[in-house]
Amino acid sequence: MIPTAELFAVIAFPNIDPVAFSIGPVAVHWYGLAYVVGILLGWFYARRLVSRSDLWPKDTPPMTLAQLDDFLVWAALGVILGGRIGYILFYDFAAIVDDPLRAFQIWNGGMSFHGGFTGTTIAMILFARRHGIRIWSLFDIVAAVVPIGLFFGRIANFVNGELWGKLSGAPWAFVFPNAGPFARHPSQLYEAALEGIVLFLLLAIAIYAFKALKRPGLVTGMFVAGYALCRIFVEFFREPDAQLGYLFGGWLTMGMLLSLPMLALGIWAMLRARPAAA
């Protein structure tokens, strides 16, 4: 019988160098560039949303463009610090206890979306209170642009050959360099498509066609619940983290477990969303 890898590894893994370029001793990785590009494109799209007064309650954007520019730094810190701390707590805590310096070794592990989500939420709350901004509308702005960053982040995961999927006989499966000799689901691309492209388009349709931003919290709820559903779905095709494995019954993963509260929170946010009072 022909091995699965030989039979189905029709598409060769691109084997792109994780280092995009080097400047002297400093190596710039695709993963880092993905964060930069995602944040900058998200900022550009957010400026377009804020500039459209007709999209907002009472035709009044929740913040000025200058305030949005200031928030960019807060958002970047929330994503990076929250993402790294979240990964340490949720996925790599035992290794960090044995070797505390590992916490600063981003190449050993990486970032957690759920941690980045928490860090950015804290940054939004603090920034909104400091500047007197409608908190739910600020949530909505960020929720609308996050799929852009998710798309580039998952593409970077694929380029790095990490977070691969389970063994697969699908004709689009890949043999990842560090995942053994057999073909696997490109789960990073599934997430890029669902969390990035599909979720971005659904939110954009809700915003522009149905004026969802006029109901503060609705876009936020759609994003949070939508992300949770996409993540839970893809987890059935994704190999669980080696240091954790399955948490229960041979199917529940940490990604699923962390997404369940997000699903409940997103549904609650959509149910509470009401048109702003005239």
C-alpha positions as CSV (number, residue, x, y, z in Angstrom):
1,M,0.0,0.0,0.0
2,I,1.3,3.5,-0.9
3,P,2.1,5.6,2.2
4,T,-0.3,8.5,2.7
5,A,2.5,11.1,2.4
6,E,3.6,9.7,-1.0
7,L,0.1,9.4,-2.3
8,F,-1.3,12.7,-1.2
9,A,1.6,15.1,-0.8
10,V,0.9,16.6,-4.2
11,I,1.6,20.2,-3.1
12,A,5.2,20.7,-2.0
13,F,5.7,22.7,1.2
14,P,7.2,26.0,0.1
15,N,10.0,25.8,2.7
16,I,10.4,29.6,3.0
17,D,13.1,30.8,5.3
18,P,11.4,32.1,8.5
19,V,13.9,35.0,8.4
20,A,12.6,37.5,5.9
21,F,15.9,39.5,5.9
22,S,18.8,40.5,8.1
23,I,20.3,43.9,8.9
24,G,23.7,43.1,10.3
25,P,23.2,40.8,13.3
26,V,19.5,41.6,13.5
27,A,17.3,39.0,11.8
28,V,13.8,40.1,10.9
29,H,11.3,37.2,10.9
30,W,8.2,36.9,8.8
31,Y,6.2,36.4,12.0
32,G,7.3,39.8,13.3
33,L,6.5,41.4,9.9
34,A,3.0,39.8,10.0
35,Y,2.3,41.6,13.2
36,V,3.6,44.9,11.9
37,V,1.6,44.6,8.6
38,G,-1.5,43.4,10.4
39,I,-1.4,46.3,12.8
40,L,-0.7,49.0,10.1
41,L,-3.4,47.7,7.7
42,G,-5.9,47.5,10.7
43,W,-5.1,51.0,11.6
44,F,-5.7,52.2,8.0
45,Y,-9.0,50.4,7.9
46,A,-10.0,51.8,11.3
47,R,-9.3,55.3,10.1
48,R,-11.7,54.7,7.2
49,L,-14.4,53.6,9.7
50,V,-13.9,56.5,12.0
51,S,-14.0,58.9,9.0
52,R,-17.5,57.7,8.0
53,S,-19.8,59.6,10.3
54,D,-22.9,58.0,8.7
55,L,-21.9,54.6,10.1
56,W,-22.1,55.6,13.8
57,P,-24.9,56.4,16.3
58,K,-26.2,59.9,15.8
59,D,-23.7,60.3,12.9
60,T,-21.0,60.9,15.6
61,P,-17.8,58.8,15.5
62,P,-16.7,57.7,18.9
63,M,-13.3,59.2,18.6
64,T,-11.2,61.5,16.6
65,L,-8.5,60.4,14.1
66,A,-5.9,61.8,16.4
67,Q,-7.2,59.7,19.3
68,L,-7.2,56.7,17.0
69,D,-3.5,57.3,16.1
70,D,-2.7,57.5,19.8
71,F,-4.5,54.3,20.5
72,L,-2.3,52.4,17.9
73,V,0.5,52.3,20.4
74,W,-1.8,51.0,23.2
75,A,-3.2,48.4,20.9
76,A,0.2,47.2,19.8
77,L,1.4,46.8,23.4
78,G,-1.8,45.0,24.4
79,V,-1.4,42.5,21.5
80,I,2.3,41.8,22.1
81,L,2.4,41.7,25.9
82,G,-1.0,40.0,26.2
83,G,-0.2,37.5,23.5
84,R,3.2,36.5,25.0
85,I,1.9,36.4,28.6
86,G,-1.1,34.4,27.5
87,Y,1.1,31.9,25.7
88,I,3.2,31.5,28.8
89,L,0.2,31.0,31.1
90,F,-1.9,28.8,28.9
91,Y,0.6,26.7,26.9
92,D,4.1,26.9,28.4
93,F,3.9,27.5,32.1
94,A,5.7,24.4,33.3
95,A,8.7,25.0,31.0
96,I,8.9,28.7,32.1
97,V,9.0,27.5,35.8
98,D,12.0,25.4,35.0
99,D,13.7,28.0,32.9
100,P,12.4,31.6,33.5
101,L,14.5,33.1,30.8
102,R,12.4,31.1,28.3
103,A,9.7,33.7,28.8
104,F,11.7,36.1,26.7
105,Q,12.6,33.6,24.0
106,I,9.7,34.3,21.6
107,W,11.1,31.7,19.2
108,N,10.4,29.0,21.8
109,G,6.6,28.9,21.4
110,G,5.2,32.2,20.4
111,M,2.0,34.2,21.0
112,S,-1.5,33.3,22.2
113,F,-4.5,34.8,20.5
114,H,-6.6,34.5,23.7
115,G,-3.8,36.3,25.6
116,G,-3.6,39.0,23.0
117,F,-7.4,39.4,23.1
118,T,-7.3,39.9,26.8
119,G,-4.3,42.3,26.6
120,T,-6.0,44.4,23.9
121,T,-9.3,44.5,25.9
122,I,-7.5,45.9,28.9
123,A,-5.8,48.5,26.7
124,M,-9.1,49.5,25.2
125,I,-10.8,49.9,28.6
126,L,-8.0,52.0,30.0
127,F,-7.7,54.2,26.9
128,A,-11.5,54.7,26.6
129,R,-11.7,55.8,30.3
130,R,-8.7,58.1,29.9
131,H,-10.2,59.9,26.9
132,G,-13.9,59.7,27.6
133,I,-14.6,57.4,24.6
134,R,-17.7,55.2,24.2
135,I,-16.2,51.9,25.2
136,W,-18.5,49.6,23.1
137,S,-17.9,51.6,20.0
138,L,-14.1,51.4,20.6
139,F,-14.5,47.6,21.0
140,D,-16.4,47.6,17.6
141,I,-13.7,49.5,15.8
142,V,-11.0,47.0,17.0
143,A,-13.2,44.0,16.4
144,A,-13.8,45.1,12.8
145,V,-10.0,45.2,12.0
146,V,-8.7,42.2,14.0
147,P,-9.4,39.7,11.3
148,I,-6.7,41.5,9.2
149,G,-4.1,40.7,11.7
150,L,-5.3,37.2,12.2
151,F,-5.0,36.5,8.5
152,F,-1.3,37.6,8.3
153,G,-0.5,35.9,11.6
154,R,-1.8,32.5,10.4
155,I,0.0,32.9,7.1
156,A,3.2,33.5,9.1
157,N,2.4,30.3,11.1
158,F,2.3,28.4,7.8
159,V,5.5,30.0,6.5
160,N,7.2,28.9,9.7
161,G,5.9,25.4,9.4
162,E,4.3,25.5,12.8
163,L,0.9,24.7,14.4
164,W,0.3,22.1,11.7
165,G,-2.8,20.0,11.4
166,K,-3.6,16.3,11.9
167,L,-2.7,13.5,9.5
168,S,-4.7,13.9,6.3
169,G,-5.3,12.1,3.1
170,A,-6.7,15.3,1.4
171,P,-5.1,16.2,-1.9
172,W,-4.2,19.6,-0.5
173,A,-2.3,18.2,2.5
174,F,1.3,19.1,3.1
175,V,4.3,17.3,4.6
176,F,5.6,19.8,7.0
177,P,9.4,19.8,7.6
178,N,9.3,19.2,11.4
179,A,6.1,17.2,11.6
180,G,7.2,13.8,10.4
181,P,7.0,12.1,7.0
182,F,3.2,12.1,6.6
183,A,0.9,14.6,5.0
184,R,-1.1,16.9,7.3
185,H,-3.9,19.3,7.1
186,P,-2.7,22.9,6.6
187,S,-4.7,24.1,9.5
188,Q,-2.9,27.4,9.5
189,L,-4.5,28.2,6.1
190,Y,-7.9,27.0,7.3
191,E,-7.6,29.6,10.1
192,A,-6.4,32.3,7.8
193,A,-9.4,31.7,5.6
194,L,-12.0,31.5,8.3
195,E,-10.7,33.8,11.0
196,G,-9.2,36.2,8.5
197,I,-11.0,36.5,5.2
198,V,-14.5,35.1,6.0
199,L,-14.9,36.9,9.3
200,F,-13.6,40.2,7.9
201,L,-16.1,40.0,5.0
202,L,-19.0,39.1,7.3
203,L,-18.2,42.1,9.6
204,A,-17.7,44.4,6.7
205,I,-21.1,43.5,5.2
206,A,-22.7,44.0,8.6
207,I,-21.1,47.4,9.0
208,Y,-21.6,48.8,5.5
209,A,-24.9,47.1,4.4
210,F,-26.7,46.8,7.7
211,K,-25.1,49.7,9.7
212,A,-24.2,47.4,12.5
213,L,-22.0,50.1,14.2
214,K,-25.1,52.0,15.1
215,R,-25.8,49.3,17.6
216,P,-22.8,49.5,19.9
217,G,-21.5,46.1,20.8
218,L,-23.0,44.2,17.9
219,V,-19.9,44.0,15.8
220,T,-17.9,43.1,18.9
221,G,-20.2,40.2,19.6
222,M,-20.2,39.0,16.0
223,F,-16.4,39.0,16.0
224,V,-15.9,37.3,19.4
225,A,-18.6,34.6,18.7
226,G,-17.4,34.2,15.1
227,Y,-13.8,33.8,16.1
228,A,-14.7,31.2,18.8
229,L,-16.7,29.2,16.3
230,C,-14.0,29.3,13.7
231,R,-11.3,28.3,16.2
232,I,-13.3,25.5,17.6
233,F,-14.1,24.1,14.2
234,V,-10.4,24.3,13.0
235,E,-9.2,22.6,16.3
236,F,-10.8,19.4,15.0
237,F,-8.2,19.5,12.2
238,R,-5.3,20.9,14.1
239,E,-2.7,18.8,16.0
240,P,-2.9,19.8,19.7
241,D,0.1,21.4,21.3
242,A,2.7,18.7,22.1
243,Q,3.2,19.8,25.7
244,L,-0.5,19.7,26.5
245,G,-2.1,17.1,24.2
246,Y,-5.8,16.6,24.6
247,L,-7.4,17.8,27.8
248,F,-10.4,15.6,27.9
249,G,-11.9,12.6,26.1
250,G,-9.3,12.5,23.4
251,W,-10.8,15.5,21.5
252,L,-10.9,18.7,23.7
253,T,-8.0,21.0,23.2
254,M,-6.8,24.1,25.1
255,G,-7.8,26.2,22.0
256,M,-11.4,24.9,22.3
257,L,-11.5,25.4,26.1
258,L,-10.4,29.0,25.8
259,S,-12.8,29.7,23.0
260,L,-16.0,28.5,24.8
261,P,-16.1,31.5,27.2
262,M,-15.6,33.7,24.1
263,L,-18.5,32.2,22.4
264,A,-20.8,32.9,25.4
265,L,-19.4,36.4,25.7
266,G,-20.0,37.1,22.0
267,I,-23.6,35.9,22.1
268,W,-24.2,38.0,25.2
269,A,-22.7,41.1,23.5
270,M,-25.0,40.6,20.5
271,L,-28.1,40.2,22.6
272,R,-27.4,43.3,24.6
273,A,-26.6,45.5,21.6
274,R,-29.3,48.1,21.0
275,P,-29.6,51.1,18.7
276,A,-28.2,54.2,20.5
277,A,-30.9,56.5,21.9
278,A,-31.8,59.4,19.7
